[in-house]
Amino acid sequence: MLPGTDPGARRDDVKTLLEGDRGWALVPLRLMIGFGFAAHGMAKLGRGPEKFAVILHALGVPAPHLTAWATSLLELAGGLCLMAGLAVVPLTVPLAAIMLTALFGVHLRYGFSSIRLEAVTSEGARFGPIGYELNLLYLAGLLTLALGGAGPASLDAVLARMRRDPAGAARLVEPGPAAGSEVRADSSAN
């Protein structure tokens, strides 16, 4: 059999990625979900939270000006923290609340699809209302992060190592045995 073609070895590699290092596979998800929230928070702040407050008022959200500021700042700061891997699990709850509010307050009435191509004109594509598809993707991502944690390449992991071993906190990832090496219980064995 050629090197790298053993399906069992590939399964073991995936298993190690998902379980052995406790979630390296979550890093791209954490980065994408975090970037999405940060970008939306920045956009709300850039337009001015008072414009978002008008939308919240129309939806019947209480204290729309306060809620607009809180939502905008939470999306920006929460998104940046998700990308850095800081306070990932606790942040999933308020960020999920934002997604649920958007899903039920705005997008549900337009159906599932997030892309509704209505026409292509000389000015480009024109799209219709956005459904709840992206809200569900964000919620699934947040649930995955809530269950899986921040992963090894995160500030949460660094802070946990600092609490356990302040001298070893500088290492991003705790080294394991080299690939293909054997770990022996008895070092005197030849």
Number of C-alpha atoms within 10 A of each C-alpha: 5 5 6 9 9 10 9 10 12 12 11 12 13 13 13 15 15 16 13 12 16 16 18 17 17 20 21 11 19 26 17 16 21 25 20 18 25 24 16 17 23 18 15 22 19 10 10 14 22 16 13 19 20 15 14 18 15 9 14 11 16 10 11 20 18 13 17 24 19 14 22 25 19 20 27 23 18 25 29 20 23 29 25 19 24 20 16 26 19 12 20 22 15 14 20 19 12 17 21 18 15 15 20 12 14 16 21 16 13 15 12 15 14 17 13 13 11 11 11 10 8 6 6 8 10 11 13 12 15 18 20 21 17 17 22 16 13 21 22 13 19 26 16 16 24 16 11 17 24 27 21 20 17 23 20 20 19 21 14 13 19 15 12 11 11 12 10 14 17 12 11 14 15 11 7 7 8 8 6 6 7 8 9 8 7 7 7 6 6 4
